[in-house]
Amino acid sequence: MKEILIFAGTTEGRVLSERLAAAKIFHTVCVATDYGEIVLKENDFATVHRGRMNAEEMIEWIEKGNYSVIVDATHPYAEIVTCNVRAAAKKCNIKYLRLKRNLDIVEKENIERFETTESCAKALENVHGNILLTTGSKELDVFCKCEDVRQRLYVRVLPGIESINACMKNGINGKQVIAMQGPFSELLNEAILKQYRIKCMVTKQSGQSGGYAEKIEACRRAGVKVYAIGHPIEYQGVSFEKVCHVLEEICNVKISCKPAFSIILAGMGMGDEKCLTKGVHDAIMNADIIIGSARIIEPYNPVIEKKSYYLAEQIIPYLKELAEREYFCRQLNIVILFSGDSGFYSGCTALYNALIQEKSYGTFDGDITVLPGISSVAYLASRIGESYDDALITSLHGKKIYNFQELVRTNKKIFLLTSGVEVINEIGKKLVHADYMNCEITVGYRLSYKDERIMKLTPKECLELKREGIYTCFIKNTKAKPVTLTHGMHDEEWVRSKVPMTKEEVREVCICKLRLSEGAVVYDIGSGTGSVSVEIARLSGKINVYAFEYRKEAVELTKLNRDRYGLDNMEIIESKAPHGFENIQVPTHVFIGGTGGNMYYILDKLYEMNSKIRIVMTAVTMETVCKIENWLSQHRVTDLETVQMQINRVNNTAGYHFLKAENPIWIYTFGFYGGLSEIR
């Protein structure tokens, strides 16, 4: 079987070898130096030949092999090598492909251009101050001819024996040698410029994968002059993607041209580095790119860049932009940082799902990994000697506090994530209002940081707290009552007057027939004392209830009963239904206890809002029963159920037990069927 021969020497050549190996295509890679061999990843499909060859040696080498195509991926400035490779391919009658590097020029005011290395070296004699040379070791002797220039040179070369020997041969020693492998970020370039007090940087117009743009931008920010050696000949060739397509046709094997990303979504813990897990720490240290909120990423300097993004709407477009950058054809290590634990009230899950979907679209190849962190709840629990396996854990970070008094009333231990001091103030206010003055409150301020504070506060002291920052809160209520597993409140528990109220047994049956679930939006039309609304709102803070009532006395009673239980998920609409239906959530469930004469109008309006509403209606008088039956006979409904209830209470009078009958009541349950098309 014929192989592919690659003359490497650039990032593109190494990555091409990796892509061919991934496609299980056998190939040979020719590199000039030991270091060129070292940076190639070991694999079972690549044979590496090390050493420089002239044209005759190349021909001899090629004739010994069995090659179908030669890919020239040498450096754009290796003109002699390119001429030799092209000539050898022609002599051996083998297809030749020149892999072209993107050499787009970044135009900046601080750049002075030179056609040759010699002209640039001559111009350096008039430069005052230290000089950073980033053109490699091959032509180092040209820049060292002038002793004054040589003494002021700081040379950045690859960390290979040939490069170091070239520096020593030309009298570049000690701190003048910066042996590092790129790519180099703007931040790292700028740091080197400042560390060595550089006044002028010398570079070749090496294109995107050579880090040219990052050099230029770093010099602009540091106020350093740039001497750029331009390419002297027309640079021909085809793109990385085109080379892969040609090789696909020759080998009849699919070769991926998508950028390879290694994406790690990492939980940072509270924020201090000492709380990082070893896995997260290593991921950050190896990162090419770091993404996260400005506060989290501020201490870190990745190889390429960092971005202050934390929403999928920001991160996904950025990754698409990265995928279009030709010099990122190598694998990129991208680390996305989240505060706390990645799986604990974090945006990590949503972003993970978005990334998986984007990968399925073919935007990029690679792995997506999640690394957990230490949550502030776990940290605070350890600091105060409390367990959290038997506690309610919830987040108030950027959220409204729903039914907070109910949570405290029914839970002995609660851990709360908060967004700042205003949430602690609100907690204190609600506890004072509910008269839960004996609760033990522990507040952790800026946990894990040097100015960390852990405070035991009373509800009133929570109200007075002023210091801004991130807080985690623990509330202990030793007098908490067990949660009642069924709804059902006695009639005596309500604030009442002469306003009619749905009786206890009827109320419980009606609520059961609504078949509520979390996320339900419930309208209670004709709320009276608000008994149905309150009972429903107490079932879950994730149910939203709207109580409609137009009688002043009834509205006040509904407010009293709502506030008595601190129900933030219940809103009172002082209006005669269906007025007031506008500008609020669309209902999923409706209880109708009174219509004020607007029954037909209400039902028609409800259907316009949502044809899948579940409705429970009650009727006490025969007139109301007749109106309901008449409406039902004119409209199509589904799951219709009619129940007539008769409740009798037992009174003990003079030792005898007498039955006292309550008014019989009809309960209608139904949903709309398709539409309100009338049956004529």
C-alpha positions in Angstrom: 0.0 0.0 0.0 1.3 3.4 -0.9 1.9 6.0 1.8 1.9 9.8 2.2 5.2 11.6 2.7 5.1 14.8 4.7 8.0 17.3 4.9 7.1 19.0 8.2 8.6 21.9 10.2 5.4 23.8 11.1 2.4 23.3 13.4 0.3 22.5 10.3 2.6 19.6 9.4 2.4 18.1 12.8 -1.4 18.5 12.9 -1.7 16.9 9.5 0.2 13.9 10.8 -2.2 13.7 13.7 -5.2 13.8 11.5 -3.8 11.1 9.2 -3.1 8.9 12.2 -6.7 9.5 13.4 -7.9 8.3 10.0 -5.6 5.3 10.2 -3.6 6.3 7.2 0.1 5.3 7.1 2.5 8.1 6.4 6.1 9.2 6.8 7.1 12.6 8.4 10.5 14.2 7.6 11.8 16.7 10.2 15.1 18.5 10.3 15.8 18.5 14.0 15.6 16.4 17.2 13.1 18.9 18.5 10.9 18.5 15.4 10.7 14.8 16.2 10.0 15.3 19.9 6.9 17.4 19.3 5.3 14.8 17.0 2.8 12.7 18.9 3.7 9.0 18.9 1.3 6.8 16.9 1.2 3.5 15.0 0.6 5.1 11.6 3.6 7.5 11.4 7.2 6.8 10.6 9.6 9.7 11.4 12.7 10.5 9.5 15.0 13.0 11.2 17.8 15.0 9.5 18.3 17.7 6.9 18.5 16.5 3.2 19.5 18.3 0.0 17.7 17.7 -3.3 19.8 14.6 -4.2 19.3 13.0 -0.8 15.6 13.7 -1.0 15.3 11.9 -4.3 17.2 9.0 -3.0 15.0 8.8 0.0 11.8 9.1 -2.0 12.8 6.4 -4.5 13.4 3.9 -1.6 9.8 4.4 -0.4 6.4 3.8 -1.9 4.6 7.2 -1.9 1.5 8.4 -3.7 1.8 12.0 -2.7 4.2 14.5 -1.1 3.0 17.2 1.2 5.3 20.2 1.7 4.4 21.6 5.2 7.8 23.3 5.8 8.1 26.8 7.1 7.2 29.6 4.6 10.7 31.0 4.9 12.4 27.7 4.2 12.6 28.6 0.5 15.5 26.3 -0.4 13.9 23.3 1.3 10.6 24.0 -0.6 12.5 24.2 -3.9 14.3 20.9 -3.2 11.1 19.1 -2.2 9.3 20.4 -5.3 12.2 19.3 -7.5 12.4 15.9 -5.9 8.7 15.3 -6.4 8.9 16.3 -10.0 12.0 14.1 -10.6 10.2 11.1 -9.0 6.9 11.9 -10.8 4.9 12.0 -7.5 2.0 14.4 -6.9 3.2 17.5 -4.9 1.0 19.6 -2.5 2.3 22.8 -0.9 0.4 23.4 2.4 -0.1 27.1 2.6 0.1 29.0 5.9 -2.2 32.0 6.3 0.1 35.0 6.1 -2.4 37.8 6.5 -0.6 41.0 7.5 -1.8 42.8 10.6 -1.4 46.5 9.8 -0.2 48.5 12.8 1.5 51.9 13.1 4.4 50.6 15.2 5.6 48.2 12.4 8.7 48.8 10.2 9.1 46.3 7.4 12.2 44.9 5.8 12.7 42.7 2.7 15.7 40.8 4.0 17.2 39.7 7.2 20.4 41.6 6.4 18.6 44.9 6.0 16.8 44.4 9.3 20.0 43.5 11.1 21.7 46.6 9.8 18.8 48.8 11.0 19.1 47.4 14.5 22.4 49.2 14.8 20.4 52.4 15.2 18.0 51.0 17.8 18.7 52.0 21.4 17.8 49.6 24.2 17.2 45.8 24.4 16.0 43.8 21.4 13.8 40.7 21.4 14.7 38.4 18.4 11.8 36.0 17.6 13.1 34.8 14.2 14.7 31.6 15.5 18.3 30.4 15.4 18.9 29.6 11.8 20.0 33.1 10.8 21.2 34.2 14.2 24.8 34.9 12.9 23.4 37.7 10.7 22.1 39.6 13.8 25.3 39.0 15.8 27.8 40.5 13.4 27.5 43.9 15.2 28.9 43.5 18.8 26.8 46.3 20.1 23.6 44.7 18.8 24.7 41.2 20.0 25.1 42.4 23.6 21.5 43.8 23.6 19.9 40.8 22.0 17.4 38.5 23.8 16.8 35.5 21.6 13.6 33.4 21.8 14.3 30.0 20.3 12.9 26.5 20.5 14.1 24.4 23.5 16.1 22.1 21.3 19.8 21.2 21.2 20.4 22.7 17.8 18.9 26.0 18.8 20.8 26.3 22.1 24.1 25.3 20.3 23.4 28.1 17.7 23.0 30.6 20.4 26.2 29.6 22.2 28.1 29.6 18.9 27.1 33.2 18.3 27.9 34.4 21.8 24.3 34.5 23.1 24.5 33.0 26.6 22.7 32.9 29.9 19.7 35.2 30.4 19.9 36.3 26.7 18.5 32.9 25.7 14.7 32.4 26.1 14.1 28.7 25.1 10.3 28.2 24.9 7.9 26.5 22.6 4.9 28.5 21.4 2.2 29.5 20.6 2.6 32.5 22.8 -0.4 34.6 24.0 -0.6 38.4 23.9 -0.3 38.4 27.7 2.9 36.2 27.7 4.5 38.2 24.9 3.7 41.4 26.8 5.2 39.9 30.0 8.4 39.0 28.2 8.7 42.5 26.7 8.3 44.1 30.2 10.5 41.6 32.0 13.5 42.2 29.7 12.8 45.9 29.1 12.5 45.4 25.3 12.5 48.4 23.1 12.3 46.6 19.7 11.0 43.2 18.7 12.2 41.5 15.5 9.8 39.0 13.9 9.1 37.4 10.6 5.7 37.7 9.0 5.0 34.1 10.1 1.2 34.1 9.8 -1.5 33.2 12.2 -0.2 29.8 13.4 3.2 31.5 14.0 1.6 33.8 16.5 2.3 36.9 14.5 -0.9 38.8 15.5 -0.2 38.1 19.2 3.3 39.5 18.9 2.1 42.7 17.2 -0.7 43.3 19.6 1.6 42.8 22.6 4.1 45.3 21.2 1.3 47.8 20.6 0.2 47.5 24.2 3.7 47.7 25.6 4.7 50.6 23.3 7.5 48.5 21.7 8.7 49.0 18.1 8.3 46.1 15.7 10.8 45.2 12.9 9.0 42.8 10.6 10.8 40.8 7.9 8.4 40.4 5.0 8.3 37.4 2.7 10.4 38.1 -0.4 8.6 35.8 -2.8 5.0 35.0 -3.8 3.9 32.3 -1.5 1.8 29.7 -3.3 0.0 26.6 -2.0 -3.4 25.3 -0.8 -5.1 25.5 2.6 -5.0 22.8 5.3 -8.6 21.9 4.5 -7.9 21.5 0.8 -4.9 19.3 1.4 -7.1 17.0 3.6 -9.7 16.8 0.8 -7.1 15.9 -1.8 -5.7 13.2 0.5 -9.2 11.9 1.1 -9.7 11.3 -2.6 -6.3 9.6 -2.9 -6.7 7.3 0.1 -10.5 6.9 -0.1 -10.7 7.6 3.7 -12.5 10.4 5.5 -10.0 12.8 7.1 -11.5 15.2 9.7 -10.6 18.9 9.2 -12.6 20.1 12.1 -10.7 21.8 14.9 -10.1 19.5 17.9 -11.2 21.0 21.2 -10.6 19.6 24.6 -13.2 21.4 26.6 -13.3 21.1 30.4 -16.1 22.6 32.4 -14.7 23.0 35.9 -16.1 24.0 39.3 -13.8 26.4 41.1 -15.1 26.1 44.6 -15.5 29.2 46.6 -12.7 31.1 44.8 -9.5 30.8 46.7 -6.9 28.7 44.9 -6.2 26.5 48.0 -9.7 25.1 47.6 -9.2 23.9 44.0 -9.2 20.2 43.4 -6.0 18.8 41.8 -7.9 18.0 38.6 -9.2 21.5 38.2 -5.8 23.0 39.1 -4.0 20.9 36.4 -6.6 21.8 33.8 -6.1 25.5 34.4 -2.3 25.2 34.3 -2.5 23.3 30.9 -5.2 25.6 29.4 -4.7 27.4 26.1 -7.9 29.4 26.6 -9.8 30.1 29.9 -13.4 31.3 29.9 -15.5 32.5 32.8 -16.7 35.5 34.7 -14.1 38.3 35.1 -13.8 37.7 38.9 -13.0 34.0 38.5 -10.5 34.2 35.5 -8.7 37.3 36.7 -5.7 35.4 38.4 -4.9 33.1 35.5 -2.9 33.6 32.3 -3.5 30.8 29.8 -1.2 30.3 26.8 -3.4 32.0 24.2 -6.1 34.1 25.7 -8.9 34.4 28.3 -12.5 35.6 27.8 -14.9 37.0 30.3 -17.9 35.0 29.2 -20.3 32.9 31.3 -23.4 32.4 29.1 -23.9 29.9 26.4 -25.1 32.8 24.1 -21.6 34.2 24.5 -19.5 31.1 24.6 -20.9 29.2 21.6 -20.3 32.0 19.1 -16.8 32.4 20.5 -16.1 28.7 19.9 -17.4 29.0 16.4 -15.0 31.9 15.8 -12.1 29.7 17.2 -13.1 27.0 14.8 -12.6 29.4 11.8 -9.1 30.4 12.8 -6.8 28.4 10.6 -3.8 28.5 13.0 -6.0 26.6 15.6 -5.9 23.4 13.5 -4.1 21.9 16.5 -6.0 20.7 19.6 -7.0 23.5 21.9 -7.3 23.0 25.6 -10.3 25.1 26.7 -11.2 25.4 30.3 -14.6 27.0 31.3 -14.7 28.0 34.9 -17.8 28.1 37.2 -18.0 29.3 40.8 -18.7 26.6 43.4 -19.5 23.1 42.3 -20.2 22.5 38.6 -23.3 20.3 39.4 -24.7 22.3 42.3 -27.0 25.3 41.3 -24.6 26.0 38.5 -24.9 27.1 34.8 -22.6 24.2 33.9 -25.4 21.7 33.0 -27.1 24.0 30.5 -23.8 24.9 28.9 -22.7 21.2 28.8 -26.0 20.3 26.9 -25.5 23.2 24.5 -21.9 22.1 23.8 -22.9 18.5 23.2 -25.5 19.8 20.7 -23.0 22.0 19.0 -20.6 19.2 18.7 -23.3 17.1 17.0 -23.7 19.8 14.4 -20.0 19.4 13.5 -18.7 22.7 14.8 -15.8 21.0 16.4 -14.3 17.6 17.4 -13.0 16.6 20.8 -13.9 15.8 24.3 -16.2 17.6 26.7 -15.5 16.9 30.4 -17.0 18.2 33.6 -14.8 18.5 36.8 -16.6 19.1 40.1 -15.6 21.7 42.7 -16.2 22.2 46.4 -19.5 23.9 47.0 -19.8 26.7 49.6 -22.4 24.6 51.4 -19.9 21.8 51.9 -17.3 24.3 53.0 -19.6 26.1 55.5 -20.9 22.9 56.9 -17.3 21.7 57.6 -16.4 25.0 59.2 -19.3 25.0 61.7 -19.4 21.2 62.3 -22.8 20.5 60.7 -23.9 17.8 58.3 -25.9 18.6 55.2 -27.2 15.2 54.3 -30.3 15.9 56.5 -30.7 19.5 55.5 -32.8 21.3 52.9 -30.4 23.0 50.4 -31.6 25.7 48.1 -30.4 28.7 46.2 -31.6 32.3 46.5 -28.9 33.5 44.1 -30.7 35.9 41.8 -34.1 34.4 42.7 -37.1 35.6 44.6 -37.7 34.0 48.0 -40.9 32.0 47.7 -42.8 30.9 50.8 -39.7 31.3 53.0 -41.5 31.1 56.3 -43.0 27.7 55.2 -39.5 26.4 54.5 -38.2 27.5 57.9 -41.4 26.2 59.7 -41.0 22.7 58.3 -37.2 22.2 58.1 -34.8 21.9 61.1 -31.8 22.7 58.9 -31.6 24.8 55.8 -28.5 25.8 53.8 -29.0 28.8 51.4 -26.8 30.1 48.6 -27.3 33.9 48.3 -26.3 36.6 45.9 -25.4 39.3 48.4 -26.2 41.2 51.6 -29.6 42.2 50.4 -30.8 38.6 50.5 -29.5 38.2 54.1 -31.5 41.4 54.9 -34.6 40.0 53.3 -34.2 36.7 55.3 -34.0 38.7 58.5 -37.1 40.6 57.6 -39.2 37.5 56.8 -38.1 35.7 60.0 -39.0 38.8 62.1 -42.4 39.1 60.4 -43.1 35.4 61.0 -41.9 35.7 64.7 -39.2 33.0 64.2 -36.9 34.9 66.6 -35.4 31.7 68.1 -33.9 30.5 64.9 -30.1 30.0 64.9 -28.6 31.8 61.8 -25.0 31.3 60.7 -23.7 33.4 57.9 -20.5 32.7 55.9 -19.0 35.8 54.2 -16.4 35.4 51.4 -15.7 31.8 52.3 -12.2 30.6 51.8 -10.7 34.1 51.2 -8.3 35.8 53.6 -11.1 38.1 54.8 -13.5 35.2 55.4 -16.0 35.7 58.3 -18.4 33.3 59.9 -21.0 35.0 62.0 -23.9 33.8 64.2 -26.7 36.3 63.9 -30.3 36.8 65.1 -33.0 37.7 62.6 -32.8 41.4 63.7 -29.0 41.4 63.2 -29.5 40.0 59.7 -31.6 43.1 59.0 -28.8 45.3 60.0 -26.0 43.6 58.0 -24.4 46.1 55.5 -21.2 44.6 54.2 -21.5 43.7 50.5 -20.2 40.4 49.2 -21.0 36.7 48.7 -22.8 35.0 51.6 -23.8 31.5 52.3 -26.4 31.0 55.0 -27.3 28.2 57.5 -30.6 28.4 59.4 -31.4 26.0 62.3 -34.9 25.8 63.6 -35.1 23.2 66.5 -38.8 23.8 66.8 -39.6 22.9 63.1 -42.8 21.0 62.6 -43.0 17.9 60.4 -44.3 18.5 56.9 -47.9 17.4 56.5 -47.9 15.0 53.6 -51.5 15.8 52.5 -53.2 19.2 52.2 -56.1 20.0 54.5 -56.5 22.9 56.8 -59.3 23.2 59.4 -61.9 25.9 58.8 -61.0 27.3 62.2 -57.5 28.2 60.9 -58.8 30.9 58.6 -59.5 34.6 59.3 -63.2 34.9 58.5 -66.2 37.2 58.7 -69.5 36.9 56.9 -67.8 36.3 53.5 -68.7 32.9 52.2 -66.0 30.3 52.3 -65.6 26.9 50.6 -65.9 24.4 53.4 -63.0 22.2 54.5 -64.2 18.9 53.0 -65.3 20.5 49.7 -62.1 22.5 49.5 -60.0 19.4 49.8 -61.9 17.4 47.2 -61.8 20.3 44.7 -58.0 20.7 45.2 -57.5 17.0 44.6 -59.5 17.1 41.4 -57.4 19.9 40.0 -54.5 17.4 39.8 -51.8 20.0 40.4 -48.1 19.6 39.6 -45.1 21.8 40.2 -45.0 24.7 37.7 -48.8 25.0 37.6 -50.4 28.4 37.2 -53.7 28.5 39.1 -56.6 31.0 38.9 -59.0 31.0 41.9 -62.0 32.9 40.6 -64.2 34.3 43.3 -61.6 33.6 46.1 -63.8 34.8 49.0 -61.6 34.4 52.1 -58.8 33.0 49.9 -58.9 29.5 51.5 -58.5 27.6 48.2 -55.7 29.9 47.0 -53.8 29.7 50.2 -54.0 25.9 50.5 -52.8 25.6 46.9 -50.0 28.1 47.3 -48.7 26.3 50.4 -48.4 23.0 48.5 -45.3 24.2 46.7 -43.3 27.4 46.1 -43.2 26.3 42.4 -46.9 26.8 41.9 -48.1 30.3 41.1 -51.6 31.3 42.3 -53.8 34.3 41.2 -56.8 34.9 43.4 -59.6 37.0 41.7 -62.0 38.8 44.0 -63.8 42.2 43.6 -65.6 42.6 47.0 -63.5 44.8 49.3 -64.1 42.9 52.5 -63.3 39.6 50.8 -60.1 41.1 49.2 -58.9 42.2 52.7 -59.6 38.8 54.2 -57.7 37.0 51.4 -54.7 39.3 52.0 -54.8 38.6 55.7 -54.8 34.8 55.2 -52.1 35.0 52.5 -49.8 37.2 54.7 -50.4 35.0 57.7 -48.5 32.2 56.0 -46.0 34.4 54.1 -47.0 33.2 50.6 -44.9 35.0 48.0 -46.3 32.8 45.2 -49.8 34.1 45.6 -51.1 37.3 44.0 -54.4 38.9 44.6 -56.2 40.5 41.7 -58.8 43.0 42.9 -61.1 42.7 39.9 -64.3 41.0 38.6 -63.3 38.2 36.3 -62.5 38.0 33.5 -61.2 41.5 33.9 -57.7 41.3 35.3 -56.7 38.3 33.1 -54.4 40.6 31.1 -50.7 40.9 31.7 -50.4 37.9 34.0 -49.3 34.3 33.4 -51.6 32.1 31.4 -53.4 29.5 33.6 -53.0 25.8 33.5 -55.6 25.1 36.2 -58.7 27.1 37.3 -61.0 26.8 40.3 -64.3 28.7 39.9 -66.1 29.2 43.2 -68.1 32.3 42.1 -68.5 34.2 38.9 -70.5 37.3 39.8 -72.9 36.6 36.9 -70.1 36.3 34.3 -69.9 32.5 33.9 -70.1 32.3 30.1 -67.9 35.2 29.6 -65.2 33.8 31.9 -65.3 30.3 30.3 -65.0 31.7 26.8 -62.1 34.0 27.8 -60.3 31.1 29.5 -60.4 29.0 26.4 -58.9 31.9 24.3 -56.0 31.9 26.7 -55.3 28.2 26.9 -57.4 25.4 25.3 -55.8 22.8 27.6 -56.9 24.2 31.0 -58.3 21.9 33.6 -61.3 23.5 35.3 -63.1 22.7 38.6 -66.4 24.5 39.3 -68.7 24.4 42.3 -72.4 25.2 42.5 -74.6 25.6 45.5 -77.9 26.9 44.0 -80.0 25.1 41.4 -79.9 28.2 39.2 -76.1 27.9 39.0 -76.4 24.1 38.3 -78.8 24.9 35.4 -76.5 27.5 33.9 -73.5 25.1 34.0 -75.5 22.3 32.5 -76.8 24.6 29.8 -73.2 25.8 28.9 -72.0 22.2 28.8 -74.8 21.2 26.5 -73.7 23.9 24.0 -69.9 23.2 24.1 -67.6 20.2 23.7 -65.6 19.3 26.7 -63.4 16.4 27.7 -63.0 14.4 30.9 -66.3 15.7 32.3 -67.1 14.6 35.8 -70.0 15.7 38.0 -70.0 15.0 41.7 -72.7 16.0 44.2 -71.5 16.2 47.8 -73.6 16.2 51.0 -71.7 16.9 54.2 -73.3 16.2 57.6 -71.7 17.3 60.9 -72.5 15.7 64.3 -73.5 18.0 67.1 -73.6 16.8 70.7 -76.7 18.3 72.5 -77.7 17.2 76.0 -75.9 13.9 75.5 -77.6 13.2 72.1 -75.8 13.3 68.8 -77.6 15.1 66.1 -76.7 15.4 62.4 -76.5 18.9 61.1 -76.5 19.1 57.3 -74.4 21.5 55.3 -75.7 22.8 52.0 -75.3 20.1 49.3 -72.8 21.1 46.6 -72.1 20.1 43.0 -68.5 19.8 41.7 -67.9 19.9 38.0 -64.5 18.9 36.5 -63.7 19.1 32.8 -61.2 20.3 30.2 -61.8 22.0 26.8 -61.9 19.7 23.8 -60.2 21.2 20.8 -62.3 24.3 20.8 -65.5 25.9 21.8 -67.4 24.9 18.7 -71.1 25.0 19.5 -73.4 22.0 18.9 -76.4 23.3 16.9 
